[in-house]
Amino acid sequence: MLDPKASSTIRPEAVIVVTGSELVRGDLADENGPFLAASLARLGLVCRRITIVGDDPGLLESAIAEGLGADLCVISGGLGPTHDDRTIELLGKVAGRELHVDPELERAIDLVGRRYARNVGSAYHGYRAGVRKQASIPEGAHVLGLAGTAPGVALEYEGCAVVVLPGPPSELQGLWPAALASEPVQKVLVGVPPFQRRTLRFYGLSESALANALEQAGGEGGGITVTICARERELFADLFVELGAEARADELESALAAAGPDTLFARDERPIEVIVLDLARAQDLTVATAESCTGGLVAGRLTSVPGASDVFLGSVVAYANGVKEAALGVSEQMLAEHGAVSAECALELALGARRALAVDVAVSVTGIAGPDGGTAEKPVGLVYLCAAGPDGQIEQEIRFAGGRNQIRRYAAVAALHLLRRFLAQIGDS
């Protein structure tokens, strides 16, 4: 994050506290911390830490007390009706604020509870104690709204704006705009200039090569912070630029781009699946996938994008050889000679998907995800890809390291990037 010494801008500091024993047990991965941190960075705040803590009251109380030393403290989770939902109670204790039942909030939660009880056919009287618990808020707190029966709350405490939001990510994100618009948060945000953020994304470039390019260009500082991070085999370089440092940022951006011009594929944060669909849409091309070892992961990423159906028509998950033959016309003789994990099979899968699904372009992926099934000639992690269109195809062989799920995810990303390259070549021809 930004080093305040590198700039004359004094930026408010934020702390995020994420609570839930399911997170520290490893049952769920935290989505709220990254979402909140990214949002606060876009607004120009410096997120100093994200603390993940279970439902233990002593640990949670300590985490809240530490968070209240920041300019902004955002707490997620622990707002339900059960015994282990203690966030509001402990916030009131730390801040020295008595809890009181908010009548309007109680009525709103009661209405939601009655509706839920009616829908599931259960008696409502069992919900009443939970309603009062969830409608209890610290003195001086503002209610931000409801997500289900959990309220969002904002208050001021000794120069700190405190926001408490529900734990489920969709509920937290639904109340986040109201949190940002609340009076305590607005007092923190007033007069804070947002960072100018520049993003470069590479596929096929090493972190060390990009770090070396940054060093050769003089490194960060002078109002610029650079973060380099690998995510799912893509490499992100983010420049956070203070007002007045734009010229230096131009130099750094050019130097970083020159480190791997053939691997630089985007200067924005669009996911690769969105980039692929945009390329296909711009050329009025339809797309499909044929997948073996990835089991539909490529199609899953494409169909996660709203509106994908205008260019993505479908997928065939041909896991067994019999399905490869019957659904996509893969040759029995080719399978006998080269095997299902081969460049020849990847080609026939892609061509078969084009025919079977009547699309312009298809991408295929076949490989050995492990942990078993590898040989000396074809080890675990070996993956073959092919993208085929009306005027030819491109193929790729890659060897990934890692466990089964990691190899499958990496193979899906590789297939999307091969498809991106292929669509870009069509557009340039």
N, C-alpha and C positions, 0 to 999 in steps of 0.2 A: 504494500500500500504506500501511499504518499508519505515521504519524510517531511515533516513540517519545516525542517531546517533548510530544505531545498527551495523553499518558496516563501515569499512575504505574506501569502495568504494564510491566515489562521483559520483552520477549519474545525467545525464541531466534531467531537468524537462520539462514536456509537458503540454500544455493547449489545450483543444479542444473547439471550438466555433461552435455550430450547430444553423443555422438560418432558420427561416421559421414560419410565423404566423400560418400555419396549425398545427404546432407542439405544440405551446403554447395554441391554442384553443382546443386541444385534438382531432382534426380530424384525425391525424396520430400519431403513436408512433415513437419515435426516434430509428432508427437502426444504425445510423452512429457513434454516440458516443461510444456505447459498442464495435462495430467492431474496431474502431480506438484505443480505450484504450487497448483492448486485444492484438492487434498487437504490440503496443508500449511496453507493458509489456513484451511480448516475446523477444523483441529486447533489453531489459534491461533498458528502460527509466521509469521514475516515472511520471505517469499521475496525476497531482495535482487536476484538476477539469475538469468537462464537463459543459459548460454553454450553455443552450438552450435559445435562444432569438428570438423574433418575428422580423418583418420587419421594426419596428419603427427605423428611422435612428439614433436618439439620443441614444437609448439603444444599437443598434448594434455597433455604433461607440465606445461607452464606453467599450463594451465587447471585441472588437478588440484591443483597446488601452491597456486593462488589459492583454490580451493574449500575446501581444508583449513583455511583461516583462519576459516571459519564454525562455528557450533555444529553444523550438520548439512550434510553434502555428499552429494548423491545423484547418482550417475554412471550413465548408461545407454549401452549399446552396447559393442562391442569385446570380447565374451566368446567369440567363436567359435574355431574351430580353425585359421584361416588366418593367413598371415604378417602381415596388416594388423590383426589383432585384438590390440591391445597394452594394453588398459586395465589388466588385473591386473599385468602386468609393470611398467608405468609407475607404478601406485599403489605397488607394493612399493618401487620406486626412490625415489619422493618421500618415502614414509614411513620409509624405512630399514629395511624388513622383508624378510628373505629369503623366497623362495618355496619351498614344499615341496609334494610330491604328497600329497594327502589320500587314504588308501587306500579309505575308504568311498565317497568321491565318485568315485574312479576306477572302482570296481566299478559304481556306478550309471550313470555315463556309458558305460562299456563295454557294459552291458546294453542301453541305449538304442541305441547304435551298432550292435550285433549285430542287434538287431531291425530297425533301418532297413535294414541291408545285406541281410538276408534278404528283406524286403518288396520291395526294388527289384532283387533278383537280382544284387548285386555282391559282389565278393570283400571280405572284412572286413579283411584285413591292411593295407589302405591307410588305415584309420581310426585305427590304434593310436597314431601319433605325436600326432594331434590330441586323442586321449583324455587322454594325459598332460599335454598343454598346458592343456586345459580343467580338469583336476583339480588344477592347481598354484595354490595360494592363498598369500597373505602370512601370515607367522607371526602368531598371535593372532586370525586372522579366523574368523568363524562362517559356516558354510554355511547358507543360507536355504532351499535346495531347488533343484530342477532345473526348467527350462522347455525341453523338448527336451533338448539336450545342454549347454545353457548354465546355469551355476550362478549363483544370487544369493549375494552375500557381504556381510557386515557386520563392521566392526571399529571400535575406538576408537583415535584418534590425537591425543594432546596436547589433550584437551578437545573434539575434534570427533568426532561419530559419522559414519562413512563407510558408505554403502550403495552397492553396485554391482549393477546389474540388467541383464538382457538388453535389446537394442535393439528387437526387434519389440514393438509396443504390447501385443498380447494376452499375450505372455510376461511383460512387465514388470508389467502389471496383475495377472496371476495370482500373482506373487510379492510384490506390494506388501503384502498383509496380513501376511505373514511378516516382511517388513522392519520394519513398524511394531511388531510384537510382539517384535522382537529387543531384547536387553538394551542395546546402545549407544543405540538410538533411544528406548527407554523412559526412559533417564536424561535425555534431552533434553526429553521430553514431560512428565515428572512435575511436577505443580504448575502447569502452564501452562493458564490458563483459556481455553476456546475463545471466539472472537468470537461475538457474536450477529450473525447476518447477516440483513438484510432486503433483499428484492429487489422492485423494481417494474419492470414491462415495458410498454412502449408501442409502438404501431404507428401511424405517421402523425404523430408529434410530432418536432420538430427538436431536435438537440442543443443549439442555442443557446437555445431556449425553456426547456429543462430546466435548463441552466446558469444562466440568468437567475433562474429560480425558486429555485435553490439560493442564489444570491447575495442575493436579496431576503429570504430566510429567515435570513440571517446566516452562511451557509457552514458548512463543516465545522470540526472542532476540538473540544476539550473531551471527548476520548474517542470521537469519531466521525470516521470517514473515509468519504467518498462517492466512488465511481467511477462515471462515466457513459461508456458505451461502446455504439457502434452495431454490431450484428452482423446481417448479412443483412437490413438495413432495419428490424430491430427495435431498440428503444432500451432498454438495461438501465441501471437505477440501482441500485447495490448500496451498502447502508449497513453498515459494519463497526462494531459498537457494543461498547464496553468496559463492564464491570460498573459500574453507577452512572450511566451516561449514557442510560438508557432513556427518561426523560422528554423530554430534548432530542431523542432519536431520534424519538419520537412526533411532535414538532413538525415536524421536517424531513421525515419521511415524509408527513405530511399536506400540507405545502407542495408537495412534489414531485408528489404525486397530483393536487393541484388545478391543476397546470400543464397538464394535458391529460386531464380526466376521461373524455372520450369516446374517448380513444386508449389509456387504461390497460386492459390486457386480462388481466394476471396479476400475482400477488404471490408467485410461486414460479418455479422454474427448469424446469418441465416444457416440453419442446419443443412448438411449436405443433401438430405432428401428434398428440401425445398429448392435448393439450387438445381438439382436434377430435374425436378418437375417444371421449374421455370424455363430451363433450357428446352425441354421437350415442347412446352406450351408455346414458346416463342417461334418454334419451327413447325407447329401444327403436326407433331409426331406423337403417335401412341406408343406406349411402353408396357412391357410385361416382364416377369421374372420366372426362371426355372431354377429351383433350389433343391439341393440334396442335403449337405451337411448343415446348412443354416436353418433348415426346417421352416422357412417362411419369415425369417428375421428381416430380410431385405424388403419383402412386400409389406411387412408390418411397419417398417419405418416410413415407407412411401405412403401407405394408407393412413398414417397418423396425422397427415397434413390435410386440413380441411380443403375440399375442392379438388383433391387429387384425382377423382374419378373422371375428370375431363380428359386426362391423358393416360392415366394408369388403368389398364383394363382388367388385369388379373394376374394370377400366378399359379404355377403347378409345383407343388412340393412332391418331387419324385424321389422318395427316399430309397425304396426297394428297386432293384434292377427291373423287376417285372413291370413296375409302374413307369419307369423310364421308357421301356419298350412300348407298352400299351398306350400310354397317354401322350408321349412325345416322339414316338417313332425312332427311338434310339436303336441302333443296329445290334442284334444279338452277337453277330460276328465281331463287331468292334469291341463289345464288352469282353468277349472271350480273349481277344488279342491284346487289348490295352487296359482293360479294367475300368471300373466306374470312376476311379480317381485318376483322370488322365486329361490331357489337353484335347484329345480326340473326343472324349465323352462330353467335356464342357462345350465344345463346338456343336455337337449334335443336340445337346440339350437346348442351347440357345436357338438354333435353327428350328428345332421342334416346337419351341414355345412360340416363335414367330408364326409358324403354320397353324398350330392348334388354337391360338388365341387371336389370330388375325391382326397382329400389331406391326408397326413399322420397325421397332427396335426391341430386342430382348436381351437381358443379361442373365448369365447362368453362373452357378457356383457349385463345385463339387470338391470334397476333400475328406481328410481324416481328422476328426476333432478329438479322438481319443476318449478315454485314456488307453483303450485297446485298439487293435486293428492295424497298427503300424508295422512296417518291415524296414529292413535296411535300405531297400530301394525306394520305399514310399513310407517315410516316417510320419508319426503323429505331427500334425501341424501343416502338412503339405496340402495346398489348396490350388485348384485350377479355376480360372475365370474366363468367361468369353462374353463379349458384347457383339451382337450381330445385327446388321441392318440391310437395307435393300442393295447397297453397293459394297458389301464386304463386312469384315469383322476384325476385331482386335482381341488378342488373347494375352493371358498373364499367368505365370506360375509364381506362387509366393510360399514361403515357409515361415509359419508363425511359431513362436514359443509361448508356453503358458498352459493353463488348464483347459478343459473342454469348453466351458462357457466363454472363457476369454477368447479362445480360438474362433469360436462361432461368431462372437461379436466382431472381432477383427475382420473375419472373412466377409461379413455383411457390409462393413464400412468399405472394405477394398472393392467389393462389387459395385457399390454406389459411386465410388470414385472412378472406377473403370467406365461405368456408364456415363458419368460426367465428361470424361475425356472424349469418349466416343461421340457423344452429342455435340460437344464443342467442335470436334473435327468435321462433323457433318455441317455445322453452321459456318465453318470457315471455307468449306469447299465450294 
